C-alpha cells in the first residue's frame, strides 16, 4: 500500500495466548464521517494520505496497511462486581502501534470491525450512534484536559446493524496509549499463567511506567494516576457509567465511552447507565469503585512477588494511599472551580456546602460552577451566607474561568447529533465537535444551544452500551 503508517508492534511480540491474530472483517460500502486532522498531525501522520480512498478502506477494515499486526486482545474482568473469566475484544481489532514525535507509544485500533473469537454471540459491529458518541466524548475530554483515548477517524459501513431495530453501521478508529486493562492481568492470574503475567508486567512497566523499577512501584504509580483521573472526572460532573475492571486502563486513561454522561442537574447519586440498576457506578461512587478496581489489579500482581504474604501487606499499604491522593486532587480541582489557586483543607467545607446547595436546588453542574467565574454566584444555587463566605475568601475569577468550561457535550445534544447523522446530516456533528473541543472559549454563535440544559422534552435519562 502507498499509505504509510510507521508501525512498531510491541504487544504483538508478547506470548500469543494474550490475543488472537485476526484481520478486521471488511464492510460493504465505507463512507466518511470524520477524520481528526489535528490528531493525525500530532502523531506525525499524513492527514491528506489518511483522507484518501486508501485511508478510508483502512479505517473501515477493508484493507490492512503495511506493517500492521492486527489482533484481538484477550482479557477477563469484574462486571458490576461479578467475575467473568473470559472477555476480550469482541468487536475491536488492534491494528498496531506507533511511536509519536513525543516518544509515546500509542495503539491504533478499529472498534466495530467484526466478529472475533471473543464476540460471545455478538456480531462484532457498532452502529452509528455509539461511534458518534465516543468520537465527541473522547475529543471533548481531551480538550478538557482529562487523560483519555482519542478518536482518529469514524466511517460508515454501508451495512445494517440489528439491535432493537435496524440501524446504520459504523467503525471508530481509536488511539490509546494502550488497551491493556486490569482485566488483562486478571485473566493470566486466574489461569495460573505466571510466565505470561511476568511478560505482561514487564511490557506494561516499560511502556507506561518506565521509572518504576519494580512491581510495587508500578502499582504505586498506577494508584496515583487513578486518583488524579477520578478527581478530574468528578470536577467535571462526568459519569463513566460502566467502571468494570475490563474498562479500567492501566495507563490511567479514560477508556470505553459506553453509557457515559456529563450531569445536567447535580446530584451525587446520578446514574445514566440503563444496566446499572443498583447505582454501583453512580457519580458519587466513582472514587470507591476506582479503589476497588485498583485492589483487583494488586491482587492480580501478587503471584509475581517472591513472598506473597508480604506482598499482600505491602500492596495493601500502597492501595491505602489512594484515599489521601484522591482527596488532595479533589481539593485542588474543586478549589480551582471556586476560584482558589491554593485551597486549604479548611476550604473543603466551603466547597461541600456549595455542592449541597446545588443538589438541593437541582443546579446545573456546568452552568452553576461557570457562574462563579462570571461573578454571578447567585446562579450557582448558593444562598447569601455562602456567597458572603466565598467573597470573603477572595476568589480569583480567572482561576475559576480556567477550571470551569462553558460547554460540555450534553446528552441531549449528542442525541440530536446522532438523529441528524442518521438522516444524512453531518453538519450538526461538525458543529458540536467544534464547540466541545474549545470548551472554555467556544464559538459564541455555535455554543448557544450547547450551554442551555435540556428542556423537559429533551432530557435523556438513560444511556446504553451500544453493543
Secondary structure, 3 states (H helix, E strand, C coil): CCCCCCECCCHHHCCHHHEEECCCCCCCCCEEEEECHHHHHHCCCCHHHHCCHHHHHHHHCCCCCCCCCCEEECCCEEECCEEECCCCCCCEEEEEEEECCCCCEEEEEEECECCCCCCCCCCCEEEHHHHHHHHHHHHHHHHCCCCECEEEEEEEEEEEEECCCEEEEEEEEEEECCCCEHHHHHHHHHCCCHHHHHHHHHHHHHHHCCCCCCHHHHHHHHHHHHHHHHHHHHHHCEECCCCCHHHCECCCCECCCCCCEECCECCCCCCCECCCCCCCCCHHHHHHHHHHHHHHHHHHHHHHCCCHHHHHHHHHHHHCHHHHHHHHHHHHHHHHHCCCCCCCCCHHHHHHHHHHHHHHHCCEHHHHHHHHHCCCHHHHCCCHHHHHHHHHCCCCHHHHHHHCCCCCCCHHHHHHHHHHHHCCCCHHHHHHHHHHCCCCCCCHHHHHHHHCCCCHHHCCCCECCCC
